[in-house]
């Protein structure tokens, strides 16, 4: 099975780094110390530093972060290792 994006991406959030949390998963630490959290609806929120629940865990697949919070929906976010002028 393959995944195809429904919407083109036009803007990236600038995050601080990825945290390895085991099982091939990562969390995304934002610049303010919070952690990216993708809700079952697809809404993006943040949680306190160290959060690593189902909504905060992602896998890296190529240049994409893949979140599967629950309910069978999958959300992808472009990932680049370096952001110029950030």
N, C-alpha and C positions, 0 to 999 in steps of 0.2 A: 504494500500500500504506500502511496506517496501523498504528500501534502502540498497544496497549492494555495498561495496567499490570496485573500479576498480583496485586500486594499494595498495600494502601493505605499511604501514607507517614505516619508519626506523629511522627518526630523528624528534625531537620536537624542536620548537622554545621555548625559555624560555621567558615568558612574565612576567610582573610585577603583574597585577591584572585584574579582570573583573569589569566593571562598569555597574551597573543597569541603563538602560535608559528608562524604562517604557514599557508597553505592553508585558512583559515577555522577553524582549530583553536585550542583553548585548553588550558592546564593549570591545575590548581587548587592554589594555594599555601595550605597550612594555617597556622594560627597559630604553630606551632613551626618553620616554615621548610621543612618537608617538602612533598612533592607527592603528591596523591591518585593512587592507582594501582588500576585495576579489572582484576582477573585474568579469564581466560577462563571461570572457574567462577562469576564474579559477586562473588567475595570482594573486599572493599575493603581495600587495604593502603596504605602510604605508601613513598615513595622519597626519596632525598636531594634537596635543592634543586637545581633545574636539570634534573632528569630530564624527558625529553619523548619517550619511546618510544611504541610502539603502545598500551601499557596505560595511559599517562598522558594521552593526547590525547583530547579530547572536542570536540563541536560544541555550540553553544548553539542550541536550537530553542525559541523562545518562552521559557517559564520553566523549561525542562528542560535539563540537561546530558546529552548522549547519548554513551555510550562504546560502541565496537564493537571490543573487544580482538582477537578472532579467532574462527574457528570458526562464524561466522554468527549468534552470539548478540548481542543488543543490550541494553544496560542504561541505564536513565534515572534521573536523580536530580533532584528539584525544586531550583530555583535561585531565590533571592530576593536582590535587590540590597542590601537593608537588613534587619538583624535587630535588633529592639528589645532593649534591655538586654543586649546581647552584649558 
